[in-house]
Amino acid sequence: MSSHGTPIRVDHVGIAVESIAEAEPVLFALGCEKTHEEPGPDGSFAWATYDFGDASRLELIAPAGDGGFLAEYLDANGPGLHHVTLEVADLDAVVDALEASGARIVDRREHDDWTEAFVSPRNPTGALFQLMEYRDGYAADRGGPERAYVGGERLGAARGGGDR
């Protein structure tokens, strides 16, 4: 039982690749549909989202030039699983619960349409978790709610939170 009581679900699994264009044929062969692609907020990487049609999603992330965290990651580890993104209805509550459990938050960023925090992979699972809380406007440039959110609706929207 969680101490925070906020809804959480798997949003997508992120896969680090050298090139989105070279990697996406594998996802197409698996039956994925590409829903969008855009540069990362800092311009050092690009990301593309792929949907299986039943609320299962994958994301490819690739460096956009030399340097940056993703180029360093690929140099050290090669392509493969990079992170698991969890959509959360209340990021502050989840971060507080994680820190109280001893997990370390290694980065937190506010963007125009979402807030994210990263849980260090130096936890007993060994996984890098990205926690995302969407805000109003996120779906507007990403194909609308049906494409932007798992199941077509942002967590918390059913409780009167709108598309935030």
DRENVEXPA-669138 format. One record per atom (N, C-alpha, C, O): chain; atom name; x negated, z, y. Coordinates in nm, 3 decimals. Layout:
residues N
> A  CA  X  Z  Y
...
***
This chain:
residues 164
> A  N  -0.085  0.000  -0.118
> A  CA  0.000  0.000  0.000
> A  C  -0.089  0.000  0.124
> A  O  -0.182  0.080  0.135
> A  N  -0.061  -0.091  0.216
> A  CA  -0.142  -0.100  0.336
> A  C  -0.106  0.010  0.435
> A  O  0.008  0.058  0.439
> A  N  -0.204  0.048  0.513
> A  CA  -0.180  0.150  0.614
> A  C  -0.127  0.091  0.743
> A  O  -0.077  0.164  0.829
> A  N  -0.137  -0.040  0.758
> A  CA  -0.098  -0.103  0.884
> A  C  0.043  -0.159  0.883
> A  O  0.105  -0.170  0.989
> A  N  0.098  -0.194  0.767
> A  CA  0.235  -0.242  0.756
> A  C  0.262  -0.379  0.818
> A  O  0.378  -0.415  0.835
> A  N  0.160  -0.454  0.852
> A  CA  0.182  -0.586  0.912
> A  C  0.176  -0.695  0.806
> A  O  0.093  -0.688  0.715
> A  N  0.262  -0.796  0.816
> A  CA  0.257  -0.906  0.719
> A  C  0.124  -0.983  0.727
> A  O  0.069  -1.005  0.834
> A  N  0.075  -1.023  0.609
> A  CA  -0.048  -1.101  0.596
> A  C  -0.025  -1.205  0.486
> A  O  0.041  -1.177  0.386
> A  N  -0.081  -1.324  0.506
> A  CA  -0.077  -1.425  0.400
> A  C  -0.201  -1.512  0.409
> A  O  -0.265  -1.521  0.515
> A  N  -0.235  -1.576  0.299
> A  CA  -0.347  -1.670  0.299
> A  C  -0.302  -1.793  0.378
> A  O  -0.201  -1.854  0.346
> A  N  -0.379  -1.827  0.480
> A  CA  -0.351  -1.945  0.560
> A  C  -0.422  -2.067  0.501
> A  O  -0.361  -2.172  0.482
> A  N  -0.552  -2.051  0.472
> A  CA  -0.628  -2.161  0.410
> A  C  -0.762  -2.108  0.359
> A  O  -0.804  -1.996  0.389
> A  N  -0.827  -2.192  0.281
> A  CA  -0.963  -2.167  0.235
> A  C  -1.051  -2.269  0.305
> A  O  -1.022  -2.389  0.302
> A  N  -1.159  -2.223  0.369
> A  CA  -1.251  -2.310  0.440
> A  C  -1.370  -2.349  0.355
> A  O  -1.433  -2.265  0.291
> A  N  -1.399  -2.478  0.354
> A  CA  -1.510  -2.532  0.276
> A  C  -1.610  -2.595  0.371
> A  O  -1.575  -2.685  0.448
> A  N  -1.734  -2.549  0.366
> A  CA  -1.840  -2.605  0.451
> A  C  -1.893  -2.732  0.387
> A  O  -1.925  -2.734  0.268
> A  N  -1.902  -2.840  0.467
> A  CA  -1.951  -2.969  0.419
> A  C  -2.044  -3.029  0.524
> A  O  -2.040  -2.991  0.641
> A  N  -2.126  -3.123  0.481
> A  CA  -2.213  -3.194  0.575
> A  C  -2.134  -3.293  0.660
> A  O  -2.166  -3.314  0.777
> A  N  -2.029  -3.353  0.600
> A  CA  -1.951  -3.457  0.668
> A  C  -1.807  -3.451  0.621
> A  O  -1.781  -3.457  0.501
> A  N  -1.715  -3.439  0.714
> A  CA  -1.573  -3.441  0.679
> A  C  -1.537  -3.575  0.616
> A  O  -1.470  -3.579  0.512
> A  N  -1.579  -3.684  0.677
> A  CA  -1.545  -3.818  0.627
> A  C  -1.594  -3.841  0.484
> A  O  -1.527  -3.907  0.406
> A  N  -1.710  -3.786  0.451
> A  CA  -1.763  -3.805  0.316
> A  C  -1.696  -3.712  0.214
> A  O  -1.688  -3.745  0.096
> A  N  -1.649  -3.596  0.259
> A  CA  -1.591  -3.498  0.167
> A  C  -1.441  -3.517  0.144
> A  O  -1.391  -3.485  0.037
> A  N  -1.370  -3.568  0.244
> A  CA  -1.224  -3.571  0.231
> A  C  -1.170  -3.662  0.122
> A  O  -1.059  -3.637  0.076
> A  N  -1.240  -3.767  0.076
> A  CA  -1.186  -3.844  -0.037
> A  C  -1.159  -3.759  -0.162
> A  O  -1.069  -3.790  -0.239
> A  N  -1.237  -3.653  -0.182
> A  CA  -1.212  -3.565  -0.295
> A  C  -1.077  -3.495  -0.276
> A  O  -1.000  -3.483  -0.371
> A  N  -1.049  -3.450  -0.154
> A  CA  -0.922  -3.383  -0.128
> A  C  -0.805  -3.481  -0.141
> A  O  -0.699  -3.445  -0.191
> A  N  -0.826  -3.605  -0.094
> A  CA  -0.720  -3.706  -0.109
> A  C  -0.693  -3.733  -0.256
> A  O  -0.578  -3.748  -0.296
> A  N  -0.799  -3.739  -0.337
> A  CA  -0.782  -3.762  -0.481
> A  C  -0.706  -3.647  -0.547
> A  O  -0.638  -3.667  -0.648
> A  N  -0.718  -3.526  -0.490
> A  CA  -0.644  -3.411  -0.542
> A  C  -0.499  -3.411  -0.497
> A  O  -0.417  -3.333  -0.546
> A  N  -0.466  -3.500  -0.402
> A  CA  -0.328  -3.509  -0.355
> A  C  -0.302  -3.448  -0.220
> A  O  -0.187  -3.434  -0.180
> A  N  -0.406  -3.412  -0.149
> A  CA  -0.388  -3.353  -0.016
> A  C  -0.351  -3.459  0.087
> A  O  -0.384  -3.577  0.073
> A  N  -0.282  -3.416  0.189
> A  CA  -0.254  -3.497  0.307
> A  C  -0.327  -3.434  0.425
> A  O  -0.317  -3.313  0.446
> A  N  -0.400  -3.513  0.501
> A  CA  -0.469  -3.462  0.619
> A  C  -0.366  -3.438  0.729
> A  O  -0.289  -3.528  0.763
> A  N  -0.366  -3.317  0.783
> A  CA  -0.268  -3.286  0.887
> A  C  -0.327  -3.291  1.027
> A  O  -0.255  -3.320  1.122
> A  N  -0.456  -3.263  1.041
> A  CA  -0.520  -3.280  1.171
> A  C  -0.669  -3.256  1.163
> A  O  -0.720  -3.202  1.064
> A  N  -0.739  -3.295  1.268
> A  CA  -0.883  -3.271  1.282
> A  C  -0.912  -3.249  1.430
> A  O  -0.855  -3.314  1.516
> A  N  -1.002  -3.155  1.457
> A  CA  -1.040  -3.128  1.595
> A  C  -1.177  -3.062  1.601
> A  O  -1.224  -3.007  1.502
> A  N  -1.241  -3.067  1.718
> A  CA  -1.369  -2.997  1.733
> A  C  -1.346  -2.847  1.740
> A  O  -1.241  -2.801  1.785
> A  N  -1.446  -2.771  1.695
> A  CA  -1.440  -2.626  1.708
> A  C  -1.446  -2.586  1.854
> A  O  -1.490  -2.666  1.937
> A  N  -1.404  -2.466  1.887
> A  CA  -1.400  -2.422  2.027
> A  C  -1.534  -2.430  2.100
> A  O  -1.536  -2.452  2.221
> A  N  -1.645  -2.412  2.028
> A  CA  -1.776  -2.417  2.094
> A  C  -1.844  -2.553  2.082
> A  O  -1.953  -2.572  2.134
> A  N  -1.779  -2.649  2.014
> A  CA  -1.833  -2.783  2.000
> A  C  -1.942  -2.800  1.897
> A  O  -1.993  -2.911  1.879
> A  N  -1.981  -2.692  1.828
> A  CA  -2.090  -2.703  1.731
> A  C  -2.043  -2.748  1.592
> A  O  -2.125  -2.774  1.504
> A  N  -1.913  -2.756  1.573
> A  CA  -1.859  -2.798  1.444
> A  C  -1.722  -2.864  1.466
> A  O  -1.663  -2.854  1.574
> A  N  -1.676  -2.931  1.362
> A  CA  -1.541  -2.987  1.360
> A  C  -1.469  -2.931  1.238
> A  O  -1.533  -2.894  1.140
> A  N  -1.337  -2.927  1.247
> A  CA  -1.259  -2.880  1.133
> A  C  -1.137  -2.969  1.113
> A  O  -1.078  -3.019  1.209
> A  N  -1.102  -2.987  0.987
> A  CA  -0.986  -3.067  0.951
> A  C  -0.906  -2.991  0.846
> A  O  -0.961  -2.926  0.757
> A  N  -0.774  -2.999  0.859
> A  CA  -0.684  -2.928  0.769
> A  C  -0.613  -3.027  0.677
> A  O  -0.573  -3.136  0.718
> A  N  -0.598  -2.985  0.551
> A  CA  -0.536  -3.067  0.448
> A  C  -0.428  -2.985  0.379
> A  O  -0.449  -2.868  0.348
> A  N  -0.314  -3.047  0.355
> A  CA  -0.197  -2.979  0.302
> A  C  -0.162  -3.038  0.165
> A  O  -0.165  -3.160  0.147
> A  N  -0.130  -2.952  0.070
> A  CA  -0.084  -2.997  -0.060
> A  C  0.067  -3.019  -0.062
> A  O  0.121  -3.068  -0.161
> A  N  0.136  -2.983  0.046
> A  CA  0.280  -3.005  0.054
> A  C  0.365  -2.888  0.012
> A  O  0.487  -2.892  0.029
> A  N  0.305  -2.784  -0.042
> A  CA  0.383  -2.668  -0.086
> A  C  0.330  -2.540  -0.024
> A  O  0.336  -2.432  -0.084
> A  N  0.277  -2.552  0.096
> A  CA  0.221  -2.440  0.172
> A  C  0.081  -2.402  0.127
> A  O  0.028  -2.300  0.170
> A  N  0.019  -2.483  0.041
> A  CA  -0.121  -2.461  0.005
> A  C  -0.207  -2.549  0.094
> A  O  -0.181  -2.669  0.108
> A  N  -0.312  -2.488  0.154
> A  CA  -0.393  -2.565  0.248
> A  C  -0.542  -2.539  0.227
> A  O  -0.584  -2.430  0.186
> A  N  -0.619  -2.643  0.257
> A  CA  -0.764  -2.635  0.258
> A  C  -0.813  -2.681  0.394
> A  O  -0.744  -2.755  0.465
> A  N  -0.932  -2.638  0.430
> A  CA  -0.994  -2.680  0.555
> A  C  -1.137  -2.722  0.526
> A  O  -1.210  -2.652  0.456
> A  N  -1.177  -2.836  0.580
> A  CA  -1.317  -2.876  0.576
> A  C  -1.377  -2.847  0.712
> A  O  -1.317  -2.878  0.815
> A  N  -1.497  -2.789  0.712
> A  CA  -1.569  -2.765  0.837
> A  C  -1.706  -2.828  0.824
> A  O  -1.774  -2.812  0.722
> A  N  -1.747  -2.900  0.929
> A  CA  -1.874  -2.971  0.925
> A  C  -1.944  -2.956  1.059
> A  O  -1.877  -2.949  1.163
> A  N  -2.077  -2.950  1.059
> A  CA  -2.151  -2.941  1.186
> A  C  -2.127  -3.065  1.271
> A  O  -2.106  -3.175  1.219
> A  N  -2.131  -3.048  1.400
> A  CA  -2.116  -3.159  1.495
> A  C  -2.247  -3.177  1.569
> A  O  -2.253  -3.168  1.691
> A  N  -2.352  -3.203  1.494
> A  CA  -2.485  -3.219  1.552
> A  C  -2.582  -3.118  1.492
> A  O  -2.551  -3.050  1.395
> A  N  -2.698  -3.111  1.553
> A  CA  -2.801  -3.019  1.506
> A  C  -2.777  -2.878  1.558
> A  O  -2.721  -2.860  1.667
> A  N  -2.818  -2.781  1.482
> A  CA  -2.808  -2.642  1.525
> A  C  -2.669  -2.585  1.502
> A  O  -2.581  -2.651  1.447
> A  N  -2.651  -2.463  1.546
> A  CA  -2.525  -2.394  1.531
> A  C  -2.516  -2.318  1.399
> A  O  -2.595  -2.341  1.307
> A  N  -2.420  -2.229  1.392
> A  CA  -2.405  -2.142  1.276
> A  C  -2.379  -2.220  1.147
> A  O  -2.430  -2.183  1.041
> A  N  -2.301  -2.328  1.156
> A  CA  -2.265  -2.400  1.035
> A  C  -2.382  -2.481  0.980
> A  O  -2.400  -2.489  0.858
> A  N  -2.462  -2.540  1.068
> A  CA  -2.582  -2.611  1.022
> A  C  -2.677  -2.513  0.953
> A  O  -2.736  -2.545  0.850
> A  N  -2.691  -2.394  1.010
> A  CA  -2.776  -2.291  0.950
> A  C  -2.719  -2.248  0.814
> A  O  -2.794  -2.230  0.718
> A  N  -2.588  -2.233  0.806
> A  CA  -2.525  -2.194  0.680
> A  C  -2.550  -2.300  0.573
> A  O  -2.588  -2.266  0.461
> A  N  -2.528  -2.427  0.607
> A  CA  -2.549  -2.535  0.510
> A  C  -2.694  -2.545  0.468
> A  O  -2.722  -2.571  0.351
> A  N  -2.788  -2.525  0.561
> A  CA  -2.930  -2.528  0.525
> A  C  -2.963  -2.419  0.423
> A  O  -3.041  -2.441  0.330
> A  N  -2.903  -2.302  0.441
> A  CA  -2.932  -2.189  0.353
> A  C  -2.855  -2.193  0.221
> A  O  -2.906  -2.150  0.118
> A  N  -2.730  -2.244  0.225
> A  CA  -2.642  -2.232  0.109
> A  C  -2.592  -2.363  0.051
> A  O  -2.545  -2.366  -0.063
> A  N  -2.601  -2.470  0.126
> A  CA  -2.544  -2.596  0.081
> A  C  -2.393  -2.596  0.098
> A  O  -2.335  -2.495  0.138
> A  N  -2.329  -2.709  0.066
> A  CA  -2.184  -2.717  0.080
> A  C  -2.113  -2.624  -0.018
> A  O  -2.166  -2.592  -0.124
> A  N  -1.994  -2.583  0.018
> A  CA  -1.912  -2.500  -0.071
> A  C  -1.822  -2.406  0.005
> A  O  -1.805  -2.416  0.126
> A  N  -1.764  -2.314  -0.070
> A  CA  -1.671  -2.217  -0.012
> A  C  -1.739  -2.144  0.103
> A  O  -1.850  -2.093  0.088
> A  N  -1.674  -2.139  0.218
> A  CA  -1.729  -2.072  0.335
> A  C  -1.650  -1.947  0.372
> A  O  -1.708  -1.841  0.394
> A  N  -1.517  -1.958  0.378
> A  CA  -1.436  -1.844  0.420
> A  C  -1.293  -1.855  0.367
> A  O  -1.248  -1.961  0.325
> A  N  -1.224  -1.742  0.371
> A  CA  -1.082  -1.735  0.342
> A  C  -1.015  -1.688  0.469
> A  O  -1.048  -1.583  0.524
> A  N  -0.919  -1.767  0.517
> A  CA  -0.848  -1.731  0.640
> A  C  -0.715  -1.669  0.605
> A  O  -0.635  -1.725  0.529
> A  N  -0.691  -1.552  0.662
> A  CA  -0.565  -1.481  0.645
> A  C  -0.492  -1.480  0.778
> A  O  -0.548  -1.439  0.880
> A  N  -0.368  -1.526  0.777
> A  CA  -0.286  -1.514  0.897
> A  C  -0.229  -1.373  0.899
> A  O  -0.178  -1.324  0.798
> A  N  -0.238  -1.308  1.013
> A  CA  -0.187  -1.171  1.027
> A  C  -0.088  -1.167  1.143
> A  O  -0.106  -1.236  1.243
> A  N  0.015  -1.086  1.129
> A  CA  0.115  -1.074  1.235
> A  C  0.068  -0.982  1.347
> A  O  0.115  -0.994  1.460
> A  N  -0.025  -0.890  1.318
> A  CA  -0.076  -0.795  1.418
> A  C  -0.224  -0.773  1.393
> A  O  -0.262  -0.687  1.313
> A  N  -0.308  -0.851  1.460
> A  CA  -0.452  -0.846  1.437
> A  C  -0.510  -0.708  1.465
> A  O  -0.592  -0.659  1.388
> A  N  -0.469  -0.645  1.573
> A  CA  -0.523  -0.513  1.607
> A  C  -0.498  -0.411  1.496
> A  O  -0.588  -0.333  1.462
> A  N  -0.378  -0.411  1.439
> A  CA  -0.346  -0.315  1.333
> A  C  -0.432  -0.339  1.209
> A  O  -0.479  -0.244  1.146
> A  N  -0.453  -0.466  1.175
> A  CA  -0.532  -0.498  1.056
> A  C  -0.679  -0.465  1.079
> A  O  -0.745  -0.410  0.991
> A  N  -0.731  -0.497  1.196
> A  CA  -0.870  -0.466  1.228
> A  C  -0.892  -0.315  1.224
> A  O  -0.991  -0.267  1.169
> A  N  -0.800  -0.239  1.282
> A  CA  -0.812  -0.093  1.281
> A  C  -0.815  -0.040  1.137
> A  O  -0.895  0.048  1.105
> A  N  -0.727  -0.093  1.050
> A  CA  -0.723  -0.048  0.911
> A  C  -0.852  -0.084  0.837
> A  O  -0.904  -0.005  0.759
> A  N  -0.904  -0.204  0.863
> A  CA  -1.029  -0.245  0.799
> A  C  -1.145  -0.157  0.843
> A  O  -1.224  -0.111  0.760
> A  N  -1.156  -0.133  0.973
> A  CA  -1.266  -0.049  1.022
> A  C  -1.254  0.093  0.969
> A  O  -1.355  0.157  0.939
> A  N  -1.131  0.143  0.957
> A  CA  -1.111  0.278  0.901
> A  C  -1.154  0.284  0.755
> A  O  -1.192  0.390  0.705
> A  N  -1.147  0.169  0.684
> A  CA  -1.187  0.165  0.543
> A  C  -1.337  0.146  0.526
> A  O  -1.388  0.150  0.414
> A  N  -1.407  0.124  0.638
> A  CA  -1.551  0.104  0.632
> A  C  -1.595  -0.041  0.641
> A  O  -1.715  -0.069  0.644
> A  N  -1.500  -0.134  0.645
> A  CA  -1.535  -0.276  0.659
> A  C  -1.584  -0.301  0.802
> A  O  -1.539  -0.237  0.897
> A  N  -1.675  -0.396  0.815
> A  CA  -1.733  -0.426  0.946
> A  C  -1.678  -0.557  1.000
> A  O  -1.681  -0.660  0.932
> A  N  -1.627  -0.553  1.122
> A  CA  -1.583  -0.674  1.193
> A  C  -1.706  -0.727  1.266
> A  O  -1.765  -0.657  1.349
> A  N  -1.744  -0.852  1.235
> A  CA  -1.869  -0.906  1.290
> A  C  -1.847  -0.996  1.411
> A  O  -1.943  -1.029  1.481
> A  N  -1.725  -1.035  1.436
> A  CA  -1.697  -1.119  1.553
> A  C  -1.548  -1.115  1.580
> A  O  -1.466  -1.109  1.488
> A  N  -1.514  -1.118  1.706
> A  CA  -1.373  -1.125  1.748
> A  C  -1.369  -1.215  1.870
> A  O  -1.447  -1.199  1.964
> A  N  -1.276  -1.310  1.868
> A  CA  -1.267  -1.406  1.978
> A  C  -1.122  -1.431  2.018
> A  O  -1.033  -1.439  1.934
> A  N  -1.103  -1.443  2.147
> A  CA  -0.973  -1.479  2.204
> A  C  -0.980  -1.627  2.241
> A  O  -1.070  -1.668  2.315
> A  N  -0.887  -1.706  2.192
> A  CA  -0.875  -1.846  2.228
> A  C  -0.741  -1.864  2.298
> A  O  -0.660  -1.772  2.300
> A  N  -0.717  -1.981  2.354
> A  CA  -0.591  -2.004  2.425
> A  C  -0.470  -1.978  2.336
> A  O  -0.373  -1.917  2.380
> A  N  -0.474  -2.026  2.211
> A  CA  -0.356  -2.022  2.125
> A  C  -0.366  -1.930  2.005
> A  O  -0.271  -1.921  1.927
> A  N  -0.478  -1.862  1.988
> A  CA  -0.493  -1.769  1.876
> A  C  -0.604  -1.670  1.906
> A  O  -0.689  -1.691  1.992
> A  N  -0.600  -1.560  1.831
> A  CA  -0.706  -1.461  1.833
> A  C  -0.757  -1.452  1.690
> A  O  -0.679  -1.456  1.594
> A  N  -0.890  -1.439  1.676
> A  CA  -0.947  -1.432  1.542
> A  C  -1.051  -1.321  1.535
> A  O  -1.113  -1.285  1.635
> A  N  -1.069  -1.270  1.416
> A  CA  -1.173  -1.172  1.388
> A  C  -1.229  -1.205  1.251
> A  O  -1.157  -1.255  1.163
> A  N  -1.357  -1.176  1.232
> A  CA  -1.424  -1.205  1.105
> A  C  -1.471  -1.076  1.042
> A  O  -1.534  -0.993  1.107
> A  N  -1.440  -1.060  0.913
> A  CA  -1.483  -0.945  0.836
> A  C  -1.614  -0.984  0.767
> A  O  -1.620  -1.085  0.697
> A  N  -1.718  -0.904  0.787
> A  CA  -1.848  -0.932  0.728
> A  C  -1.836  -0.955  0.577
> A  O  -1.764  -0.883  0.509
> A  N  -1.908  -1.056  0.526
> A  CA  -1.908  -1.075  0.381
> A  C  -1.987  -0.967  0.307
> A  O  -1.990  -0.964  0.184
> A  N  -2.050  -0.879  0.382
> A  CA  -2.120  -0.766  0.320
> A  C  -2.021  -0.655  0.294
> A  O  -2.039  -0.541  0.337
> A  N  -1.917  -0.691  0.221
> A  CA  -1.816  -0.596  0.175
> A  C  -1.808  -0.614  0.023
> A  O  -1.865  -0.710  -0.029
> A  N  -1.742  -0.527  -0.047
> A  CA  -1.742  -0.536  -0.193
> A  C  -1.691  -0.667  -0.252
> A  O  -1.721  -0.698  -0.367
> A  N  -1.613  -0.746  -0.176
> A  CA  -1.565  -0.875  -0.228
> A  C  -1.669  -0.984  -0.213
> A  O  -1.666  -1.083  -0.287
> A  N  -1.762  -0.969  -0.120
> A  CA  -1.861  -1.072  -0.092
> A  C  -1.805  -1.190  -0.015
> A  O  -1.876  -1.288  0.008
> A  N  -1.680  -1.184  0.026
> A  CA  -1.614  -1.295  0.095
> A  C  -1.613  -1.273  0.246
> A  O  -1.596  -1.161  0.295
> A  N  -1.633  -1.383  0.320
> A  CA  -1.613  -1.383  0.464
> A  C  -1.465  -1.409  0.487
> A  O  -1.412  -1.514  0.451
> A  N  -1.398  -1.311  0.549
> A  CA  -1.257  -1.326  0.582
> A  C  -1.244  -1.354  0.730
> A  O  -1.303  -1.284  0.813
> A  N  -1.167  -1.457  0.763
> A  CA  -1.128  -1.486  0.901
> A  C  -0.984  -1.439  0.913
> A  O  -0.898  -1.481  0.835
> A  N  -0.957  -1.354  1.009
> A  CA  -0.822  -1.307  1.035
> A  C  -0.772  -1.379  1.159
> A  O  -0.841  -1.381  1.261
> A  N  -0.653  -1.438  1.153
> A  CA  -0.599  -1.513  1.266
> A  C  -0.460  -1.464  1.300
> A  O  -0.374  -1.448  1.214
> A  N  -0.439  -1.441  1.430
> A  CA  -0.305  -1.415  1.482
> A  C  -0.273  -1.528  1.579
> A  O  -0.338  -1.542  1.683
> A  N  -0.173  -1.608  1.544
> A  CA  -0.134  -1.720  1.628
> A  C  -0.051  -1.674  1.746
> A  O  0.018  -1.573  1.739
> A  N  -0.059  -1.750  1.856
> A  CA  0.021  -1.723  1.975
> A  C  0.099  -1.848  2.015
> A  O  0.081  -1.955  1.957
> A  N  0.186  -1.831  2.115
> A  CA  0.263  -1.944  2.167
> A  C  0.170  -2.060  2.196
> A  O  0.061  -2.042  2.251
> A  N  0.213  -2.179  2.159
> A  CA  0.138  -2.299  2.190
> A  C  0.049  -2.350  2.079
> A  O  0.008  -2.466  2.084
> A  N  0.017  -2.269  1.979
> A  CA  -0.075  -2.313  1.874
> A  C  -0.023  -2.439  1.805
> A  O  -0.100  -2.533  1.782
> A  N  0.103  -2.443  1.773
> A  CA  0.158  -2.555  1.696
> A  C  0.175  -2.682  1.780
> A  O  0.184  -2.791  1.723
> A  N  0.181  -2.670  1.911
> A  CA  0.212  -2.785  1.997
> A  C  0.120  -2.904  1.977
> A  O  0.167  -3.017  1.968
> A  N  -0.010  -2.882  1.969
> A  CA  -0.106  -2.991  1.954
> A  C  -0.150  -3.011  1.809
> A  O  -0.247  -3.082  1.783
> A  N  -0.080  -2.949  1.716
> A  CA  -0.120  -2.956  1.575
> A  C  -0.005  -3.000  1.486
> A  O  0.007  -2.955  1.372
> A  N  0.079  -3.088  1.538
> A  CA  0.186  -3.147  1.457
> A  C  0.312  -3.065  1.447
> A  O  0.398  -3.095  1.363
> A  N  0.328  -2.962  1.529
> A  CA  0.446  -2.877  1.524
> A  C  0.436  -2.769  1.418
> A  O  0.342  -2.768  1.339
> A  N  0.533  -2.678  1.418
> A  CA  0.528  -2.564  1.325
> A  C  0.519  -2.603  1.178
> A  O  0.452  -2.535  1.101
> A  N  0.585  -2.712  1.137
> A  CA  0.582  -2.752  0.996
> A  C  0.441  -2.784  0.949
> A  O  0.409  -2.762  0.832
> A  N  0.356  -2.834  1.036
> A  CA  0.219  -2.867  0.999
> A  C  0.121  -2.755  1.032
> A  O  0.020  -2.738  0.963
> A  N  0.149  -2.680  1.136
> A  CA  0.053  -2.580  1.183
> A  C  0.055  -2.449  1.105
> A  O  -0.046  -2.381  1.095
> A  N  0.172  -2.414  1.049
> A  CA  0.186  -2.284  0.984
> A  C  0.221  -2.300  0.836
> A  O  0.292  -2.392  0.798
> A  N  0.170  -2.211  0.755
> A  CA  0.207  -2.207  0.614
> A  C  0.359  -2.186  0.608
> A  O  0.411  -2.093  0.670
> A  N  0.427  -2.270  0.535
> A  CA  0.572  -2.257  0.522
> A  C  0.649  -2.296  0.647
> A  O  0.770  -2.278  0.652
> A  N  0.581  -2.349  0.750
> A  CA  0.647  -2.398  0.871
> A  C  0.684  -2.294  0.973
> A  O  0.747  -2.327  1.074
> A  N  0.647  -2.169  0.949
> A  CA  0.683  -2.064  1.045
> A  C  0.568  -1.964  1.057
> A  O  0.512  -1.920  0.957
> A  N  0.535  -1.930  1.180
> A  CA  0.430  -1.832  1.207
> A  C  0.476  -1.693  1.165
> A  O  0.593  -1.658  1.183
> A  N  0.386  -1.616  1.108
> A  CA  0.420  -1.478  1.072
> A  C  0.466  -1.403  1.196
> A  O  0.406  -1.416  1.303
> A  N  0.571  -1.328  1.182
> A  CA  0.624  -1.252  1.295
> A  C  0.733  -1.328  1.369
> A  O  0.811  -1.266  1.441
> A  N  0.741  -1.461  1.352
> A  CA  0.843  -1.539  1.422
> A  C  0.982  -1.500  1.378
> A  O  1.076  -1.501  1.458
> A  N  0.997  -1.467  1.249
> A  CA  1.128  -1.430  1.197
> A  C  1.177  -1.298  1.255
> A  O  1.297  -1.269  1.253
> A  N  1.084  -1.218  1.308
> A  CA  1.120  -1.090  1.369
> A  C  1.146  -1.104  1.517
> A  O  1.151  -1.004  1.589
> A  N  1.162  -1.228  1.565
> A  CA  1.193  -1.249  1.706
> A  C  1.069  -1.272  1.791
> A  O  1.077  -1.264  1.913
> A  N  0.955  -1.300  1.728
> A  CA  0.831  -1.318  1.803
> A  C  0.810  -1.458  1.857
> A  O  0.710  -1.483  1.924
> A  N  0.902  -1.552  1.831
> A  CA  0.885  -1.687  1.880
> A  C  0.767  -1.756  1.814
> A  O  0.721  -1.716  1.707
> A  N  0.719  -1.861  1.880
> A  CA  0.601  -1.935  1.831
> A  C  0.480  -1.891  1.910
> A  O  0.434  -1.962  1.999
> A  N  0.430  -1.774  1.878
> A  CA  0.314  -1.728  1.956
> A  C  0.193  -1.714  1.871
> A  O  0.087  -1.676  1.921
***
